[in-house]
Amino acid sequence: MGKVIFTISYDVIPEQRDEYLALTREMKTHLVEKNAKNYSVYEQKGKKNSFSEVFVCSSREEYDQLEDQDEQMSQYIDRLESLLADGKMKYTTLVEVE
Protein backbone atom coordinates (compact mmCIF):
# COMPACT_ATOMS: atom_id res chain seq x y z
CA MET A 1 0.00 0.00 0.00
CA GLY A 2 1.25 3.49 -0.85
CA LYS A 3 2.04 6.42 1.38
CA VAL A 4 -0.50 9.03 2.40
CA ILE A 5 0.30 12.72 2.87
CA PHE A 6 -2.19 14.65 4.96
CA THR A 7 -2.01 18.44 5.27
CA ILE A 8 -3.85 20.96 7.40
CA SER A 9 -3.49 24.59 6.28
CA TYR A 10 -4.58 27.78 8.04
CA ASP A 11 -3.71 31.39 8.80
CA VAL A 12 -2.66 32.50 12.28
CA ILE A 13 -3.55 35.82 13.92
CA PRO A 14 -0.38 37.93 13.42
CA GLU A 15 -0.27 39.02 17.07
CA GLN A 16 -0.44 35.36 18.13
CA ARG A 17 2.50 34.22 15.97
CA ASP A 18 4.96 33.68 18.84
CA GLU A 19 2.40 31.70 20.84
CA TYR A 20 1.64 29.64 17.74
CA LEU A 21 5.30 28.86 17.08
CA ALA A 22 5.74 27.74 20.70
CA LEU A 23 2.67 25.53 20.35
CA THR A 24 3.99 23.92 17.17
CA ARG A 25 7.21 22.98 18.95
CA GLU A 26 5.18 21.28 21.68
CA MET A 27 3.01 19.49 19.13
CA LYS A 28 6.00 18.28 17.15
CA THR A 29 7.68 16.93 20.28
CA HIS A 30 4.49 15.13 21.22
CA LEU A 31 3.81 13.69 17.76
CA VAL A 32 7.34 12.78 16.75
CA GLU A 33 8.94 11.65 20.00
CA LYS A 34 5.95 10.10 21.71
CA ASN A 35 4.04 8.73 18.73
CA ALA A 36 6.80 8.35 16.12
CA LYS A 37 4.88 10.37 13.53
CA ASN A 38 6.47 11.94 10.47
CA TYR A 39 5.20 15.47 11.12
CA SER A 40 6.41 18.92 10.05
CA VAL A 41 5.08 22.48 9.98
CA TYR A 42 5.76 24.84 7.08
CA GLU A 43 5.09 28.52 6.48
CA GLN A 44 3.97 29.55 3.01
CA LYS A 45 6.65 31.51 1.19
CA GLY A 46 5.54 35.08 0.60
CA LYS A 47 2.51 34.82 2.90
CA LYS A 48 3.54 35.40 6.48
CA ASN A 49 1.45 33.62 9.15
CA SER A 50 0.03 31.12 6.65
CA PHE A 51 1.04 27.64 7.81
CA SER A 52 0.61 24.00 6.85
CA GLU A 53 1.03 20.95 9.03
CA VAL A 54 2.21 17.94 7.03
CA PHE A 55 1.85 14.32 8.09
CA VAL A 56 3.57 11.67 5.97
CA CYS A 57 2.06 8.27 6.69
CA SER A 58 3.67 5.06 5.48
CA SER A 59 0.28 3.39 4.89
CA ARG A 60 -3.47 3.95 4.82
CA GLU A 61 -3.69 2.29 8.24
CA GLU A 62 -1.24 4.78 9.75
CA TYR A 63 -3.26 7.61 8.19
CA ASP A 64 -6.49 6.21 9.66
CA GLN A 65 -4.85 6.22 13.11
CA LEU A 66 -4.38 10.01 12.95
CA GLU A 67 -7.99 10.34 14.05
CA ASP A 68 -7.21 8.47 17.28
CA GLN A 69 -6.19 11.51 19.32
CA ASP A 70 -5.04 11.32 22.89
CA GLU A 71 -6.08 13.89 25.49
CA GLN A 72 -2.88 15.93 25.06
CA MET A 73 -3.37 16.25 21.31
CA SER A 74 -6.98 17.35 21.84
CA GLN A 75 -5.72 20.12 24.11
CA TYR A 76 -3.18 21.23 21.49
CA ILE A 77 -5.93 21.41 18.86
CA ASP A 78 -8.14 23.51 21.14
CA ARG A 79 -5.25 25.93 21.70
CA LEU A 80 -4.48 26.03 17.98
CA GLU A 81 -8.08 26.83 17.05
CA SER A 82 -7.97 29.90 19.31
CA LEU A 83 -5.00 31.26 17.32
CA LEU A 84 -6.54 31.04 13.84
CA ALA A 85 -7.19 34.25 11.93
CA ASP A 86 -10.49 33.18 10.38
CA GLY A 87 -11.20 30.02 12.36
CA LYS A 88 -10.90 27.87 9.23
CA MET A 89 -8.64 24.95 8.38
CA LYS A 90 -8.21 23.41 4.95
CA TYR A 91 -7.54 19.66 4.81
CA THR A 92 -5.86 17.83 1.93
CA THR A 93 -5.19 14.11 1.64
CA LEU A 94 -2.81 12.79 -1.03
CA VAL A 95 -2.56 9.06 -1.72
CA GLU A 96 0.57 7.73 -3.45
CA VAL A 97 -0.02 6.18 -6.86
CA GLU A 98 1.45 2.72 -7.08
Summary of the structure (lengths in Angstrom):
residues: 98
radius of gyration: 13.7
end to end distance: 7.7
largest distance: 43.6
contacts: 240
relative contact order: 0.32
helix: 41%
strand: 31%
